[in-house]
C-alpha cells in the first residue's frame, strides 16, 4: 500500500493513442468487459499495467495515477484538510475498488483508490518494457508536497539530490525501494505528475516516438543507477517519461 497501483490515460483519440503506445512500448490493448464508454486495458508481458479511454469530464485529459490508500473517504478528509480538493464524488466499481478524483494542493490531479479484495495479477518482471517504474511530481514546494503525500499514503524520504538552482530532488519510498521523486516545477512548467515507463533503449524509443508522431522534449539524461531518462509528448500532446539504458 502507498504506491501508485494504476495509471490511466484519457485522450480525445483513444485508437490513435493505443496504436502509438503499442508500437512504442509493446503494449497489447484488451477491452474491459462491459465498459461503456469503451475502456482498454494495456498489457505488458500479458499483465495489465495501464488503462486507456476517451476523455471524460471532470477528469482532465492526460496521464493520471491511482494512489493506494486504506480508506478513500478517510484519506479524502485528510487531503482536504491539507489543502486538496475533491473533484467528484467517490465511485465504487464492483470487483475493482473505490476511487475518488482529487486535486492536490498544487492543483495536480490524482485518484485515491482502495482496491477491492481480490487476488492481484502478478506484476511483470522488473525491466519489462512498458512497465511503469517511477512517478515524478512537479510542484511549488517540495517539503509541502512530501508532507501531503506522506500523510495520505505513508511515504518516507529516501535519498535526495541537490540540483543547484532547481533545488532539491527528493526521492520517496512506500515501505521498500524508492518509487518516485518530488521537485520544484521549473519555470514555464505547470505543476504535474509524470509517469515513467521502461524501455530497452532510451535513444531508440525517442527516435521511434518521433517517427510515430510524438515529440521528445527532454533528454536523454543519465540518472543514478546507470540508467537514462527522457520525456516525450505523445501525438495528442500528453507528457510521459521513459527510462532504461541509453541505447
VEXNU-976520 format. One record per residue: residue number from 1; residue in three letters; chain; z, y, x of N, C-alpha, C in turn. Coordinates in Angstrom, 3 decimals. Example, Ala and Ser with C-alpha at 12.3 -4.5 7.8 and 13.67 -1.06 7.14 Angstrom:
! VEXNU-976520
    n  res  chain      n_zz      n_yy      n_xx     ca_zz     ca_yy     ca_xx      c_zz      c_yy      c_xx
    1  ALA      A     7.800    -5.690    13.190     7.800    -4.500    12.300     7.800    -3.300    13.200
    2  SER      A     7.080    -2.250    12.850     7.140    -1.060    13.670     7.870     0.030    12.900
This chain:
! VEXNU-976520
    n  res  chain      n_zz      n_yy      n_xx     ca_zz     ca_yy     ca_xx      c_zz      c_yy      c_xx
    1  UNK      A     0.000    -1.201     0.841     0.000     0.000     0.000     0.000     1.247     0.873
    2  UNK      A    -0.572     2.324     0.365    -0.538     3.593     1.070    -1.849     4.029     1.660
    3  UNK      A    -2.806     3.101     1.771    -4.111     3.478     2.283    -5.107     3.688     1.151
    4  UNK      A    -6.334     3.993     1.512    -7.391     4.103     0.519    -7.928     2.704     0.227
    5  UNK      A    -7.877     2.314    -1.048    -8.277     0.960    -1.426    -9.707     0.905    -1.952
    6  UNK      A   -10.342     2.041    -2.143   -11.712     2.052    -2.659   -12.332     3.402    -2.335
    7  UNK      A   -13.634     3.410    -2.163   -14.397     4.647    -2.021   -15.555     4.592    -3.001
    8  UNK      A   -15.861     5.742    -3.584   -16.863     5.794    -4.647   -17.746     7.013    -4.450
    9  UNK      A   -19.031     6.800    -4.648   -19.996     7.893    -4.590   -20.547     8.149    -5.979
   10  UNK      A   -20.428     9.389    -6.451   -21.120     9.801    -7.669   -22.242    10.751    -7.271
   11  UNK      A   -23.396    10.566    -7.875   -24.577    11.309    -7.456   -25.554    11.441    -8.616
   12  UNK      A   -26.449    12.414    -8.505   -27.441    12.639    -9.549   -28.547    11.593    -9.532
   13  UNK      A   -28.673    10.835    -8.444   -29.744     9.839    -8.346   -29.181     8.546    -7.760
   14  UNK      A   -28.482     7.748    -8.570   -27.866     6.516    -8.055   -28.865     5.538    -7.445
   15  UNK      A   -30.058     5.416    -8.032   -31.029     4.461    -7.497   -31.465     4.854    -6.087
   16  UNK      A   -31.733     6.141    -5.887   -32.128     6.601    -4.554   -30.980     6.441    -3.569
   17  UNK      A   -29.750     6.717    -4.006   -28.594     6.564    -3.128   -28.394     5.105    -2.744
   18  UNK      A   -28.544     4.191    -3.710   -28.388     2.770    -3.409   -29.423     2.317    -2.385
   19  UNK      A   -30.648     2.820    -2.505   -31.691     2.463    -1.550   -31.378     3.016    -0.162
   20  UNK      A   -30.932     4.272    -0.103   -30.613     4.907     1.182   -29.495     4.151     1.902
   21  UNK      A   -28.374     3.959     1.225   -27.235     3.313     1.883   -27.502     1.821     2.131
   22  UNK      A   -28.298     1.198     1.270   -28.645    -0.194     1.514   -29.422    -0.361     2.799
   23  UNK      A   -30.384     0.528     3.040   -31.158     0.474     4.278   -30.310     0.852     5.483
   24  UNK      A   -29.463     1.864     5.327   -28.705     2.383     6.458   -27.522     1.499     6.824
   25  UNK      A   -26.781     1.026     5.824   -25.530     0.303     6.080   -25.588    -1.171     5.701
   26  UNK      A   -26.736    -1.620     5.227   -26.874    -3.028     4.901   -26.189    -3.457     3.622
   27  UNK      A   -25.819    -2.508     2.777   -25.119    -2.855     1.541   -26.058    -3.519     0.541
   28  UNK      A   -25.514    -4.496    -0.191   -26.176    -5.069    -1.351   -25.493    -4.509    -2.592
   29  UNK      A   -26.273    -4.111    -3.586   -25.730    -3.480    -4.794   -25.757    -4.461    -5.957
   30  UNK      A   -24.591    -4.678    -6.564   -24.470    -5.525    -7.750   -23.925    -4.696    -8.903
   31  UNK      A   -24.475    -4.867   -10.086   -23.977    -4.161   -11.264   -22.620    -4.722   -11.675
   32  UNK      A   -21.684    -3.823   -12.000   -20.374    -4.248   -12.508   -20.537    -4.640   -13.968
   33  UNK      A   -20.139    -5.859   -14.344   -20.397    -6.334   -15.711   -19.792    -5.423   -16.772
   34  UNK      A   -20.615    -5.099   -17.770   -20.143    -4.352   -18.930   -19.949    -2.876   -18.720
   35  UNK      A   -20.307    -2.352   -17.562   -20.076    -0.928   -17.304   -21.130    -0.078   -17.995
   36  UNK      A   -20.669     0.987   -18.637   -21.572     1.933   -19.293   -20.984     3.328   -19.135
   37  UNK      A   -21.665     4.241   -18.408   -22.968     4.033   -17.765   -22.899     3.011   -16.628
   38  UNK      A   -24.048     2.579   -16.094   -24.053     1.539   -15.065   -23.220     1.926   -13.837
   39  UNK      A   -22.525     0.926   -13.296   -21.708     1.110   -12.088   -22.116     0.027   -11.104
   40  UNK      A   -22.443     0.431    -9.880   -22.855    -0.507    -8.847   -21.709    -0.756    -7.873
   41  UNK      A   -21.460    -2.020    -7.573   -20.525    -2.408    -6.532   -21.342    -2.666    -5.270
   42  UNK      A   -21.019    -1.949    -4.209   -21.752    -2.045    -2.950   -21.027    -3.022    -2.041
   43  UNK      A   -21.743    -4.040    -1.578   -21.113    -5.146    -0.859   -21.564    -5.206     0.592
   44  UNK      A   -20.583    -5.466     1.467   -20.833    -5.734     2.877   -20.328    -7.140     3.163
   45  UNK      A   -21.164    -7.982     3.744   -20.814    -9.379     4.007   -20.354   -10.078     2.731
   46  UNK      A   -20.958    -9.699     1.595   -20.663   -10.336     0.328   -19.427    -9.841    -0.380
   47  UNK      A   -18.743    -8.847     0.156   -17.496    -8.338    -0.413   -17.681    -6.883    -0.833
   48  UNK      A   -17.201    -6.528    -2.027   -17.292    -5.156    -2.490   -16.474    -4.221    -1.626
   49  UNK      A   -17.118    -3.171    -1.119   -16.432    -2.208    -0.260   -16.500    -0.784    -0.799
   50  UNK      A   -17.360    -0.533    -1.803   -17.511     0.811    -2.339   -18.210     0.727    -3.689
   51  UNK      A   -18.167     1.845    -4.429   -18.810     1.916    -5.728   -19.796     3.063    -5.791
   52  UNK      A   -20.722     2.981    -6.727   -21.766     3.991    -6.873   -22.113     4.146    -8.349
   53  UNK      A   -22.152     5.396    -8.808   -22.523     5.644   -10.202   -23.079     7.052   -10.340
   54  UNK      A   -23.595     7.348   -11.518   -24.114     8.678   -11.790   -22.974     9.686   -11.869
   55  UNK      A   -23.285    10.922   -11.561   -22.295    11.999   -11.627   -21.614    12.001   -12.987
   56  UNK      A   -20.288    12.131   -12.965   -19.513    12.061   -14.207   -18.440    13.137   -14.197
   57  UNK      A   -18.525    14.072   -15.102   -17.501    15.109   -15.214   -16.192    14.466   -15.685
   58  UNK      A   -15.043    14.994   -15.209   -14.866    16.159   -14.341   -14.896    15.840   -12.847
   59  UNK      A   -15.232    14.596   -12.481   -15.260    14.241   -11.061   -16.455    14.906   -10.390
   60  UNK      A   -16.242    15.609    -9.286   -17.365    16.272    -8.620   -18.259    15.246    -7.931
   61  UNK      A   -19.542    15.567    -7.750   -20.413    14.640    -7.032   -19.989    14.507    -5.577
   62  UNK      A   -20.296    13.360    -4.994   -19.940    13.097    -3.600   -19.018    11.907    -3.481
   63  UNK      A   -18.593    11.650    -2.238   -17.689    10.544    -1.952   -16.247    10.929    -2.302
   64  UNK      A   -15.502     9.969    -2.855   -14.100    10.186    -3.188   -13.330     8.912    -2.861
   65  UNK      A   -12.070     9.062    -2.417   -11.246     7.926    -2.067   -10.174     7.664    -3.108
   66  UNK      A    -9.834     6.387    -3.275    -8.782     5.946    -4.194    -7.552     5.574    -3.370
   67  UNK      A    -6.482     6.336    -3.549    -5.267     6.174    -2.754    -4.294     5.237    -3.467
   68  UNK      A    -3.878     4.185    -2.797    -2.999     3.169    -3.385    -1.563     3.686    -3.469
   69  UNK      A    -1.042     3.775    -4.688     0.350     4.178    -4.915     1.002     3.152    -5.834
   70  UNK      A     2.341     3.114    -5.820     3.066     2.122    -6.614     3.022     2.430    -8.099
   71  UNK      A     3.011     3.713    -8.462     3.053     4.109    -9.865     2.292     5.414   -10.023
   72  UNK      A     1.200     5.396   -10.747     0.329     6.561   -10.863     1.060     7.758   -11.468
   73  UNK      A     1.770     7.546   -12.583     2.428     8.677   -13.246     3.498     9.304   -12.365
   74  UNK      A     4.278     8.460   -11.705     5.347     8.995   -10.848     4.748     9.731    -9.652
   75  UNK      A     3.673     9.177    -9.071     3.004     9.842    -7.953     2.379    11.152    -8.403
   76  UNK      A     1.843    11.184    -9.617     1.251    12.413   -10.141     2.302    13.502   -10.280
   77  UNK      A     3.478    13.145   -10.769     4.550    14.144   -10.910     4.934    14.729    -9.551
   78  UNK      A     5.070    13.873    -8.553     5.414    14.365    -7.213     4.299    15.232    -6.649
   79  UNK      A     3.067    14.815    -6.874     1.926    15.573    -6.363     1.867    16.961    -6.983
   80  UNK      A     2.075    17.044    -8.289     2.033    18.346    -8.962     3.170    19.240    -8.489
   81  UNK      A     4.336    18.665    -8.232     5.459    19.452    -7.726     5.169    20.004    -6.334
   82  UNK      A     4.263    19.337    -5.594     3.916    19.773    -4.237     2.671    20.648    -4.205
   83  UNK      A     2.157    21.036    -5.385     1.036    21.965    -5.419    -0.304    21.365    -5.772
   84  UNK      A    -0.342    20.064    -6.083    -1.591    19.441    -6.519    -1.787    19.644    -8.015
   85  UNK      A    -2.933    19.234    -8.520    -3.187    19.353    -9.950    -3.897    18.102   -10.449
   86  UNK      A    -3.499    17.658   -11.626    -4.183    16.548   -12.290    -5.425    17.096   -12.974
   87  UNK      A    -6.560    16.480   -12.712    -7.830    16.978   -13.235    -8.139    16.379   -14.600
   88  UNK      A    -7.685    15.157   -14.830    -7.954    14.466   -16.091    -6.807    13.503   -16.360
   89  UNK      A    -6.629    13.081   -17.599    -5.575    12.110   -17.897    -5.788    10.797   -17.142
   90  UNK      A    -4.695    10.087   -16.884    -4.785     8.790   -16.234    -5.559     7.817   -17.118
   91  UNK      A    -6.268     6.892   -16.483    -7.057     5.893   -17.199    -6.659     4.501   -16.748
   92  UNK      A    -6.719     3.558   -17.679    -6.435     2.152   -17.378    -7.714     1.355   -17.557
   93  UNK      A    -8.063     0.559   -16.541    -9.190    -0.358   -16.649    -8.649    -1.772   -16.541
   94  UNK      A    -8.854    -2.552   -17.579    -8.297    -3.903   -17.618    -8.783    -4.730   -16.428
   95  UNK      A    -7.822    -5.325   -15.724    -8.147    -6.152   -14.577    -8.426    -5.383   -13.311
   96  UNK      A    -8.506    -4.057   -13.394    -8.799    -3.224   -12.216    -7.578    -2.416   -11.812
   97  UNK      A    -7.002    -1.668   -12.755    -5.812    -0.891   -12.438    -5.782     0.427   -13.172
   98  UNK      A    -4.807     1.245   -12.805    -4.606     2.557   -13.413    -4.992     3.624   -12.401
   99  UNK      A    -5.686     4.669   -12.892    -6.247     5.669   -11.996    -6.045     7.071   -12.540
  100  UNK      A    -5.909     8.033   -11.631    -5.733     9.437   -12.019    -6.480    10.319   -11.031
  101  UNK      A    -7.422    11.112   -11.540    -8.173    12.042   -10.705    -7.326    13.279   -10.437
  102  UNK      A    -7.214    13.650    -9.153    -6.355    14.759    -8.719    -7.125    15.705    -7.810
  103  UNK      A    -6.584    16.923    -7.673    -6.939    17.844    -6.599    -5.678    18.068    -5.775
  104  UNK      A    -5.779    17.886    -4.458    -4.606    18.112    -3.617    -4.363    19.617    -3.448
  105  UNK      A    -3.328    20.038    -2.708    -3.037    21.480    -2.602    -4.179    22.312    -2.015
  106  UNK      A    -5.120    21.675    -1.295    -6.290    22.383    -0.788    -7.446    22.370    -1.779
  107  UNK      A    -7.256    21.727    -2.922    -8.335    21.607    -3.894    -9.269    20.449    -3.645
  108  UNK      A    -8.878    19.531    -2.745    -9.730    18.399    -2.400    -9.531    17.270    -3.419
  109  UNK      A   -10.614    16.753    -4.009   -10.461    15.681    -4.990   -10.113    14.339    -4.342
  110  UNK      A    -9.265    13.576    -5.012    -8.963    12.197    -4.646    -8.439    11.523    -5.898
  111  UNK      A    -8.290    10.207    -5.852    -7.836     9.448    -7.008    -6.567     8.684    -6.639
  112  UNK      A    -5.531     8.831    -7.452    -4.359     7.964    -7.359    -4.699     6.653    -8.046
  113  UNK      A    -4.332     5.538    -7.424    -4.652     4.242    -8.035    -3.526     3.251    -7.834
  114  UNK      A    -3.153     2.586    -8.933    -2.266     1.429    -8.884    -3.099     0.235    -9.320
  115  UNK      A    -3.527    -0.609    -8.368    -4.368    -1.752    -8.751    -3.633    -2.693    -9.691
  116  UNK      A    -4.398    -3.330   -10.583    -3.816    -4.326   -11.468    -3.442    -5.563   -10.651
  117  UNK      A    -2.400    -6.276   -11.075    -2.046    -7.517   -10.354    -3.206    -8.500   -10.411
  118  UNK      A    -3.757    -8.794    -9.280    -4.847    -9.756    -9.197    -5.016   -10.134    -7.739
  119  UNK      A    -5.660   -11.248    -7.509    -5.924   -11.663    -6.139    -7.021   -10.779    -5.558
  120  UNK      A    -6.687   -10.070    -4.512    -7.663    -9.154    -3.923    -8.730    -9.945    -3.173
  121  UNK      A    -9.982    -9.506    -3.243   -11.020   -10.199    -2.471   -10.770   -10.012    -0.985
  122  UNK      A   -11.192   -10.956    -0.181   -10.974   -10.821     1.262   -11.713    -9.610     1.803
  123  UNK      A   -11.086    -8.931     2.748   -11.739    -7.804     3.397   -12.699    -8.347     4.446
  124  UNK      A   -13.905    -7.793     4.511   -14.826    -8.258     5.551   -14.196    -8.126     6.936
  125  UNK      A   -14.618    -8.937     7.893   -14.058    -8.850     9.245   -14.209    -7.442     9.816
  126  UNK      A   -13.226    -7.028    10.598   -13.317    -5.731    11.269   -14.597    -5.688    12.098
  127  UNK      A   -15.261    -4.562    12.048   -16.527    -4.410    12.754   -17.739    -4.671    11.893
  128  UNK      A   -17.532    -5.179    10.661   -18.651    -5.433     9.760   -19.386    -4.128     9.445
  129  UNK      A   -20.690    -4.140     9.559   -21.482    -2.968     9.212   -21.267    -2.601     7.748
  130  UNK      A   -21.011    -1.306     7.491   -20.814    -0.812     6.141   -19.375    -0.808     5.671
  131  UNK      A   -18.460    -1.326     6.473   -17.041    -1.338     6.098   -16.435     0.040     6.348
  132  UNK      A   -15.709     0.571     5.373   -15.025     1.863     5.575   -13.833     1.643     6.491
  133  UNK      A   -13.710     2.483     7.522   -12.682     2.253     8.535   -11.828     3.485     8.835
  134  UNK      A   -12.184     4.638     8.286   -11.451     5.861     8.662   -11.662     6.906     7.577
  135  UNK      A   -10.610     7.657     7.276   -10.695     8.778     6.338   -10.135    10.014     7.015
  136  UNK      A   -10.863    11.114     6.927   -10.533    12.334     7.655   -10.398    13.486     6.671
  137  UNK      A    -9.278    14.182     6.745    -9.001    15.295     5.826    -9.119    16.619     6.561
  138  UNK      A    -9.866    17.531     5.952   -10.004    18.892     6.467    -9.320    19.825     5.472
  139  UNK      A    -8.323    20.552     5.936    -7.584    21.437     5.051    -7.146    22.700     5.764
  140  UNK      A    -6.296    23.469     5.097    -5.849    24.746     5.654    -4.691    24.582     6.622
  141  UNK      A    -3.868    23.539     6.441    -2.636    23.396     7.223    -2.353    21.916     7.411
  142  UNK      A    -2.423    21.443     8.652    -2.259    20.019     8.936    -0.879    19.523     8.532
  143  UNK      A     0.158    20.289     8.846     1.513    19.834     8.520     1.724    19.758     7.010
  144  UNK      A     1.170    20.718     6.274     1.288    20.667     4.814     0.550    19.455     4.259
  145  UNK      A    -0.643    19.196     4.777    -1.410    18.041     4.311    -0.661    16.744     4.605
  146  UNK      A    -0.096    16.653     5.811     0.642    15.434     6.138     1.845    15.254     5.215
  147  UNK      A     2.610    16.303     5.015     3.798    16.204     4.165     3.420    15.779     2.753
  148  UNK      A     2.314    16.307     2.254     1.880    15.977     0.893     1.540    14.501     0.768
  149  UNK      A     0.678    13.997     1.640     0.249    12.603     1.520     1.329    11.623     1.984
  150  UNK      A     2.176    12.037     2.919     3.275    11.173     3.326     4.236    10.938     2.171
  151  UNK      A     4.482    11.977     1.366     5.373    11.828     0.214     4.754    10.929    -0.843
  152  UNK      A     3.444    11.024    -1.030     2.775    10.215    -2.049     2.646     8.754    -1.647
  153  UNK      A     2.269     8.512    -0.396     1.846     7.169    -0.005     2.626     6.591     1.178
  154  UNK      A     3.653     7.297     1.638     4.474     6.767     2.717     3.825     6.797     4.086
  155  UNK      A     2.868     7.694     4.277     2.223     7.774     5.582     3.202     8.209     6.669
  156  UNK      A     2.937     7.758     7.875     3.696     8.183     9.047     2.726     8.755    10.079
  157  UNK      A     3.252     9.563    10.958     2.414    10.129    12.012     2.149     9.077    13.082
  158  UNK      A     0.916     8.999    13.505     0.505     8.188    14.642     0.305     9.163    15.806
  159  UNK      A    -0.610     8.896    16.693    -0.833     9.809    17.810    -1.528    11.081    17.337
  160  UNK      A    -1.496    12.101    18.183    -2.120    13.383    17.869    -2.907    13.860    19.079
  161  UNK      A    -3.958    14.629    18.822    -4.786    15.178    19.887    -4.840    16.694    19.776
  162  UNK      A    -4.689    17.350    20.916    -4.853    18.799    20.972    -6.337    19.110    21.061
  163  UNK      A    -6.853    19.823    20.063    -8.273    20.147    20.031    -8.537    21.617    20.368
  164  UNK      A    -7.630    22.212    21.130    -7.820    23.591    21.572    -7.788    24.564    20.417
  165  UNK      A    -8.820    25.396    20.321    -8.858    26.410    19.274    -8.899    25.807    17.868
  166  UNK      A    -9.311    24.540    17.761    -9.384    23.892    16.459    -8.035    23.338    16.007
  167  UNK      A    -7.020    23.418    16.884    -5.688    22.973    16.518    -5.454    21.508    16.808
  168  UNK      A    -4.542    20.901    16.078    -4.136    19.517    16.300    -4.879    18.574    15.356
  169  UNK      A    -5.320    17.446    15.923    -5.860    16.364    15.109    -4.757    15.327    14.997
  170  UNK      A    -4.173    15.208    13.800    -3.042    14.314    13.583    -3.500    13.020    12.930
  171  UNK      A    -3.340    11.903    13.641    -3.662    10.605    13.069    -2.481    10.107    12.239
  172  UNK      A    -2.798     9.344    11.195    -1.776     8.872    10.267    -1.911     7.366    10.079
  173  UNK      A    -0.778     6.733     9.743    -0.729     5.291     9.531    -0.025     5.000     8.218
  174  UNK      A    -0.242     3.779     7.713     0.392     3.341     6.470     0.960     1.941     6.675
  175  UNK      A     1.905     1.846     7.622     2.553     0.574     7.886     1.821    -0.300     8.879
  176  UNK      A     0.874     0.239     9.601     0.108    -0.526    10.583    -0.654     0.410    11.491
  177  UNK      A    -1.818     0.001    11.966    -2.630     0.886    12.805    -3.050     2.141    12.043
  178  UNK      A    -3.451     3.157    12.777    -3.888     4.409    12.148    -5.053     4.144    11.198
  179  UNK      A    -5.032     4.860    10.064    -6.074     4.703     9.039    -6.905     5.964     8.850
  180  UNK      A    -6.468     7.081     9.463    -7.200     8.317     9.262    -6.617     9.448    10.070
  181  UNK      A    -7.187    10.632     9.873    -6.741    11.794    10.609    -6.778    13.047     9.755
  182  UNK      A    -5.969    14.016    10.144    -5.879    15.294     9.456    -6.174    16.404    10.451
  183  UNK      A    -6.969    17.383    10.044    -7.242    18.516    10.915    -7.511    19.756    10.080
  184  UNK      A    -7.443    20.905    10.742    -7.758    22.153    10.065    -9.263    22.245     9.862
  185  UNK      A    -9.672    22.674     8.693   -11.098    22.799     8.397   -11.729    23.854     9.299
  186  UNK      A   -12.792    23.510    10.023   -13.464    24.501    10.861   -13.999    25.663    10.025
  187  UNK      A   -14.174    26.795    10.670   -14.714    27.963     9.980   -16.078    27.633     9.391
  188  UNK      A   -16.278    27.987     8.133   -17.539    27.717     7.471   -17.590    26.401     6.727
  189  UNK      A   -16.551    25.558     6.898   -16.488    24.286     6.181   -15.358    24.328     5.177
  190  UNK      A   -15.643    23.969     3.970   -14.599    23.926     2.965   -13.717    22.700     3.133
  191  UNK      A   -12.555    22.683     2.487   -11.668    21.525     2.562   -12.333    20.298     1.938
  192  UNK      A   -12.057    19.121     2.497   -12.675    17.894     2.000   -12.019    16.674     2.640
  193  UNK      A   -12.253    15.524     2.025   -12.070    14.231     2.665   -13.432    13.741     3.136
  194  UNK      A   -13.464    13.062     4.272   -14.703    12.481     4.792   -14.424    11.035     5.164
  195  UNK      A   -15.215    10.109     4.616   -15.049     8.697     4.911   -16.062     8.268     5.964
  196  UNK      A   -15.613     7.385     6.890   -16.464     6.861     7.955   -16.713     5.375     7.735
  197  UNK      A   -17.970     4.954     7.961   -18.367     3.555     7.818   -18.843     3.009     9.165
  198  UNK      A   -18.584     1.721     9.387   -19.026     1.043    10.601   -20.544     0.952    10.672
  199  UNK      A   -21.073     1.166    11.877   -22.483     0.890    12.164   -22.565     0.233    13.541
  200  UNK      A   -23.609    -0.551    13.803   -23.726    -1.187    15.119   -24.213    -0.244    16.207
  201  UNK      A   -24.835     0.871    15.813   -25.330     1.858    16.772   -25.324     3.228    16.110
  202  UNK      A   -24.527     4.143    16.639   -24.447     5.472    16.039   -25.763     6.226    16.189
  203  UNK      A   -26.328     6.209    17.376   -27.592     6.931    17.550   -28.704     6.277    16.738
  204  UNK      A   -28.702     4.959    16.665   -29.705     4.274    15.861   -29.566     4.602    14.385
  205  UNK      A   -28.320     4.662    13.895   -28.083     4.996    12.489   -28.459     6.442    12.192
  206  UNK      A   -28.218     7.346    13.140   -28.616     8.734    12.937   -30.135     8.847    12.798
  207  UNK      A   -30.851     8.139    13.653   -32.315     8.175    13.592   -32.817     7.568    12.285
  208  UNK      A   -32.200     6.444    11.864   -32.606     5.802    10.622   -32.300     6.692     9.420
  209  UNK      A   -31.148     7.363     9.448   -30.794     8.264     8.350   -31.842     9.354     8.185
  210  UNK      A   -32.314     9.912     9.289   -33.356    10.942     9.215   -34.643    10.383     8.634
  211  UNK      A   -35.005     9.170     9.053   -36.225     8.555     8.510   -36.120     8.333     7.002
  212  UNK      A   -34.900     8.111     6.528   -34.678     7.822     5.110   -34.421     9.077     4.273
  213  UNK      A   -34.467    10.253     4.898   -34.284    11.497     4.160   -32.914    12.129     4.281
  214  UNK      A   -32.033    11.557     5.108   -30.730    12.167     5.363   -30.809    13.183     6.485
  215  UNK      A   -29.665    13.832     6.752   -29.653    14.841     7.823   -28.354    14.761     8.617
  216  UNK      A   -28.401    14.201     9.834   -27.221    14.254    10.697   -26.889    15.705    11.023
  217  UNK      A   -25.585    16.062    10.941   -25.206    17.445    11.230   -24.088    17.555    12.253
  218  UNK      A   -23.592    16.430    12.745   -22.582    16.454    13.794   -22.660    15.150    14.573
  219  UNK      A   -22.560    15.268    15.912   -22.529    14.086    16.753   -23.893    13.787    17.368
  220  UNK      A   -23.926    12.703    18.166   -22.833    11.755    18.397   -21.756    12.325    19.311
  221  UNK      A   -20.502    11.969    19.019   -19.363    12.401    19.826   -18.478    11.207    20.117
  222  UNK      A   -18.054    11.101    21.373   -17.166     9.998    21.761   -15.756    10.268    21.258
  223  UNK      A   -15.090     9.209    20.806   -13.718     9.297    20.318   -12.894     8.218    21.012
  224  UNK      A   -11.555     8.310    20.959   -10.726     7.282    21.599   -11.087     5.878    21.128
  225  UNK      A   -10.946     4.922    22.040   -11.300     3.548    21.723   -12.707     3.187    22.152
  226  UNK      A   -13.312     4.041    22.989   -14.674     3.810    23.486   -15.682     3.687    22.343
  227  UNK      A   -15.467     4.459    21.294   -16.370     4.474    20.156   -16.978     5.868    20.008
  228  UNK      A   -17.991     5.956    19.151   -18.689     7.197    18.916   -18.758     7.449    17.415
  229  UNK      A   -18.828     8.715    17.046   -18.923     9.077    15.633   -20.078    10.055    15.424
  230  UNK      A   -20.504    10.145    14.183   -21.446    11.180    13.759   -21.204    11.431    12.280
  231  UNK      A   -21.687    12.567    11.815   -21.554    12.926    10.403   -22.946    13.239     9.861
  232  UNK      A   -23.183    12.803     8.622   -24.524    12.838     8.043   -24.456    13.339     6.608
  233  UNK      A   -25.458    14.090     6.188   -25.677    14.401     4.782   -26.688    13.404     4.244
  234  UNK      A   -26.357    12.718     3.158   -27.327    11.800     2.564   -28.425    12.611     1.852
  235  UNK      A   -29.464    11.975     1.339   -30.569    12.736     0.749   -30.172    13.614    -0.430
  236  UNK      A   -29.046    13.318    -1.093   -28.560    14.163    -2.179   -27.587    15.239    -1.682
  237  UNK      A   -27.355    15.299    -0.355   -26.528    16.349     0.215   -25.054    16.025     0.301
  238  UNK      A   -24.663    14.738     0.184   -23.253    14.359     0.235   -22.883    13.907     1.658
  239  UNK      A   -21.828    14.503     2.250   -21.467    14.150     3.618   -20.691    12.827     3.709
  240  UNK      A   -20.903    12.126     4.819   -20.136    10.937     5.161   -20.200    10.775     6.670
  241  UNK      A   -19.393     9.881     7.205   -19.357     9.666     8.639   -19.723     8.244     9.005
  242  UNK      A   -20.130     8.055    10.257   -20.387     6.722    10.795   -19.648     6.592    12.113
  243  UNK      A   -19.282     5.365    12.454   -18.539     5.109    13.687   -18.987     3.772    14.257
  244  UNK      A   -19.064     3.705    15.588   -19.455     2.474    16.251   -19.842     2.737    17.690
  245  UNK      A   -20.435     1.761    18.369   -20.956     2.005    19.710   -22.045     3.079    19.664
  246  UNK      A   -22.235     3.741    20.802   -23.208     4.834    20.792   -24.611     4.332    20.484
  247  UNK      A   -24.988     3.192    21.109   -26.332     2.688    20.840   -26.812     1.799    21.961
